[in-house]
């Protein structure tokens, strides 16, 4: 019988092929293993498919890893952006806090100065009611640096008569070894003149040009004609640094 063309093409693929398998050292009866060509082709296709799948898996794995890295980079950028915004907001709040603290300190200083002035005026009113004539309510002398002495005096007149009072003040610097120097408060004159109705504040500074340093000041209160009304001695404040 004549074979069809398809049979001629298919028969070599399905016809079995014998493979002889010998035992080691030639011992025993050899075994014959029959393999069909179609089996070999299918096996080859399976191996090629596995190789292609493995390659594609590696490709997708690499793409997935790259996508994950890009996502992490985007998240990092967003985190850095939020961090920068938080730092800017924190810096603004810190600046505002520093400004508020400075303003609070200034207000406290103003309140303290107002309280000191209030206390001083209360003392002035009290002194005016308790005595007549002119008296020194407050006297302070301190060093201003190494070469100057500053003074701050408050004079109060008690009673309603006379309506005005005048006089002079003299300051004498005294040292530990008995040294004495009259300070020139009035520029050309040694005495500092005053004229007041109720009270007055006397402030100023005097240069110190001597090679010794006094530790106290004798304040002499003189009348307009130069007679001594009273005297008081006070220590010099400050270290002269």
Secondary structure as GFF3:
##gff-version 3
##sequence-region A 1 241
A	DSSP	alpha_helix	5	14	.	.	.	ID=ss1
A	DSSP	beta_strand	16	21	.	.	.	ID=ss2
A	DSSP	three_ten_helix	24	26	.	.	.	ID=ss3
A	DSSP	beta_strand	31	36	.	.	.	ID=ss4
A	DSSP	alpha_helix	37	130	.	.	.	ID=ss5
A	DSSP	beta_strand	133	143	.	.	.	ID=ss6
A	DSSP	beta_strand	148	158	.	.	.	ID=ss7
A	DSSP	beta_strand	165	174	.	.	.	ID=ss8
A	DSSP	beta_strand	180	183	.	.	.	ID=ss9
A	DSSP	beta_strand	192	196	.	.	.	ID=ss10
A	DSSP	beta_strand	199	207	.	.	.	ID=ss11
A	DSSP	beta_strand	216	222	.	.	.	ID=ss12
A	DSSP	beta_strand	228	237	.	.	.	ID=ss13
###
